[in-house]
Amino acid sequence: MARDETTKQRASQPVALYLDAELARIASLTIDQLRDEWRERIGLDPPPALSKDLIARVLSHRLQEEVVGGLPPRIRKAMVALAQGDSLPIQRIKVGSVLVREHEGKLHEAYVVPDGFSWQGKTYASLSTIARKITGTKWNGPRFFGLREDRPNQTEVEKVSLDPKVVQKGDQARSSIRSRPSKAFIRGVQ
């Protein structure tokens, strides 16, 4: 089917039907036809080592991006940050979400409200205040409720690895934190 005919049909068909038909068409192509399609869509020769299945998958993915749209910029930015070893950007939690954390056998639920966070009928400006009230000690609230990972500083890891005594001490210090799994999760966040 020529590209112009496909464009005309797309305008007259619902998006889902068009997408299904195009995906079926891509799946039915031979490897030579897939390579031609690759050159037409991407503008380059496909890598010679790619199998028929991989070429079809890439073309199908590109088609879906064109028709439905790609990832939102914030998601792409987060994926690039993760690939480079950076931490995720700060999460924005929607009002109405419920943060749940088990601590010492008791389940604690903090509700996200417009003015902050509600816990046991009171509103607090920060999760850290709630975490402090639950544990009796100073905590980073987002970390306590599982919204952030506890990653060691790279320079600390390098320093620790030079002295076996420090490594053992560092491992013990980290394991005391990790020996109590957070069992934290978020309900209602999208």
KAURSUL-V163769 format. One record per helix or strand. SS is the DSSP state (H for helix, E for strand). FROM is the first residue (numbers start at 1). LEN is the number of residues. If there is no record, write none. Layout:
SS&FROM&LEN ; SS&FROM&LEN
This chain:
H&3&10 ; H&15&14 ; H&31&12 ; H&52&17 ; H&73&11 ; E&98&6 ; E&106&8 ; E&116&4 ; E&122&3 ; H&127&9 ; H&141&4 ; H&154&9 ; H&164&15 ; E&185&3
